[in-house]
Amino acid sequence: MRRWFGPLAVLLVCAAGGHSLTLWLGPAVIMDRAMEALAQRGVALHAFTTPQRITPQTQSVVRSSPDLFYALCRYDLHDPGMTLAVRIAAWPDYQSLSFFDARTDNFATIRAVSKTAAVRLLPPGSAPEEGAIVSPTAKGVILIRRLAPSGEQFDAAVAASADDRCQIAP
């Protein structure tokens, strides 16, 4: 039994270390790959991009809801003093504005049913301000979801998205 104790202890330490390393680095690697894939699909940096309506043919990775309109904005706040002005236009039904950091964490969500909502996104380490959200990481993704279960409602959501904004703040 003593002969196996040393190798077993090394095995357990290596397994625990590998597991911890995977949990620590995994989300950042996943989000980095997702940001690259979004850029390749034409999702703009600092601007909302409206993808196609979700169907089984347009699904790529995640099982998205075919009843929702999605718009995405990639952001990068590495430059000192850079902030984003984010605005979601009014929509008569459910809609939300969600912020995801570089580790895939959803750090803020705003529900804006039947109204317009605007917020500034500040870089990491910024002092909190009223009407602003501080991003925990310099890079991330902002997601708009609108309930639009029919083709006509999806088209109306696309029209409403013309008033959405994700841009560098002056």
Secondary structure, 3 states (H helix, E strand, C coil): CHHHHHHHHHHHHHHHHHHHHHHHHHHHHHHHHHHHHHHHCCCCECCCECCCCCCCCCCCCCCCCCCEEEEEEEEECCCCCCCEEEEECCCCCCEEEEEEECCCCEEEEEECCCCCEEEEEECCCCCCCCCEEECCCCEEEEEEEEECCCHHHHHHHHHHHHHCEEEECC
